[in-house]
Amino acid sequence: AVPVICSGKVLGNCAEQTRRYGKINCRKTGVIMFTFLFLSIALFLLLLWCVLLKPRRNQPGWEKFSCMRFAHRGLHNTVEGLPENSMAAFRKAAECGFGAELDVHLMADGSLAVVHDSNLQRVCGKNLIIEEMKAADLADYPLEGTEEHIPLLADVLDVFEGRTPLIIELKVWQGNAAALTDAVMTLLQRWRGTYCIESFHPAVLLHLKKQYPAVLRGQLSQNFLKEDNAAVLSRPVRFILTQLLTTAFTRPDFIAYNHQDRSCRALRLMKRLYGVREVAWTVRSAERLKELEGENIVCIFENFVP
């Protein structure tokens, strides 16, 4: 009888151990499956991110920009009577051998004005919207109290024709991306000069991609997630713009990013994977300019003369 009793205990212990080991194996299997699934999803998202950030590569013409420095809104200096985005500032930039970055708006009569803000309060002291004005109105509003006035794009182009290149930023207002881009391109296609086009608004780049594929196009961006003046945009939109996720649709030739925000992971990934061309704005010291140019970055500068 003793062996039978012992045998029962042994069998009971074996069954208990089997159940215990089974539970442990199930847990291990579950952990392994979860880890595999998590890593698979993470890898898929990483690959998708890489695909979404792929720019257009090797578009001809960049060599004309890579060796230049660009004066932000012209070589302006209010003390010397050279307001930003003025004819005097653009002439000074061209005379000094610099390219220029400038901003373009579409006016109510179809003219193209070169000014940064839609509202003229800051530069003209008037609460007016440039898109609601006509070219004939501009003579009534001097820039920053000087004798200079807001120029038309055609006049600025005359200054740079056959000289240094231009980086032209298109300022979209109330969904006019296509109309603005078409108006600018109509003028530029008759111009004998070197230029590229950039914009914060992806719709401009998308229109260029579809209608004017030969034109060098750039996506302007910065860290919108930390900027107070970006509060007019929803947080998802600010995230998309900061992380350059519209690249999948617009395929820019270069990224123009705020040089203070160059730690952006998306920008760093685009540079590492694809060698995307970079423009840095707005550089305000010779030391920073030298540092960035050491990384082969095209710089837009102001407040000093390199």
Disulfide bonds with the S-S distance in Angstrom:
none
